[in-house]
Amino acid sequence: MTKWEMTDDRWKMVPRMNVLILNHAEVEQLLPMSECISVMEAALTALARGQAQQPLRTIFKPPAIKGVMAMMPAFGGSQSPLFGLKAICVFPGNAAIGKDAHQGGVLLFDGRDGELLALVNASAITAIRTAAVSAVATRLLARETATELAIIGAGVQALTHLSAIAIVRKISRARIAAGRLESAQKFASEMQPQFPFLIQAVDSVQGAVSGADVIVTATTAREPVIKREWISPGAHINAVGTFSPKAREIDTETMVAARLFVDRRESALNEAGDYLIAAQEGAIGPDHIRGELGDVLTGGHPGRTSPAEITLFKSLGLGIEDLAAAEHVYRKAGEQGAGTSVGF
């Protein structure tokens, strides 16, 4: 298709740009968890090697609104240069009205001429890639013999983390705790038919994490939901629920005891309340961050160094992860003829 455009003081016909739109269901179909885990490993490796760039996210919170807008740009691309921008609104109260807390889109641009290529549903991207990164962390840091999984939270991230962790470790049981026992019970009953291992709702966080080999905190809490005395030697924790400097899921004692890894050091030092609040209390400092996942992937850091140590991955979510996931679904959509192409 073409359109009229003024060039060199006269009207000419020029090629018309088409934008591919991929909705929630299409993203889920095009981005299976096993593939996304590999895509996230590649993205974090590229970031560690300086082959991708991103600034800190920008967060905008009007005072009268019970949510925020976050903007997360990045530059990279596995086959050709690409810009990505995730613009997303986070409304923690959405669960009460049956909606995902994350609402928005990932824009994908050609890095050679700036052409807008795609608009991809960000709720689906966020749900899948967040859990996939936790799976990368679990594969790198959890003990090979880990079988007991605990998930704190019963929302979208609990669902995707259940799938993701089961790919990288042979789980024998998953215990689920939530703000209300009824929520954990509903989650467990709905998920059980999809998995070969026992999914058990428990009535307390302590009951979920005691004896667990892998722990996922996927809550909207602003204060710690787990305590150091509940954590068994050798456990691995994926802390994914918070991204604000003023909110945390992990108590200071656990932060002190754990070997801490992050997705991006710069992001953790500016955005991770789990780290920042403990640092403000004088309990830890920047050197407490052992490394980024990319450092472990590229061999720059060994990761876990003993079976008994507690490892903790603080996930914040990165723009490069969104870009990599969007690129993957965009290229697959082109191969399969999926999505809706719209003149723009």
Buried (B, 14 or more C-beta within 10 A) or exposed (E): EEEEEEEEEEEEEEEEBBBBBBBBEBBBBBBEBBBBBEBBBBBBBBBBEEBBEBEBBEBEEEEEEEBBBBBBBBBBBBEEEBBBBBBBBBBBEBBEEEEBBBBBBBBBBBBEEEBBBBBBBBBBBBBBBBBBBBBBBBBBBBBEEBBBBBBBBBBBBBBBBBBBBBBBBEBEBBBBBBBEBEBBBBBBEEBBEEEEBEBBBBEEBEBBBBBBBBBBBBBBBBEBBBBBEBBBEBBBBBBBBBBBBEBBBBBBBBBBBBBBBBBBBEBBBBBBBBBBBBBEEEEBEEEBBBBBBBBBBBEEBEBBEEEEBBBBBBBBBBBBBBBBBBBBBBBBBBEEEBBEEEEE
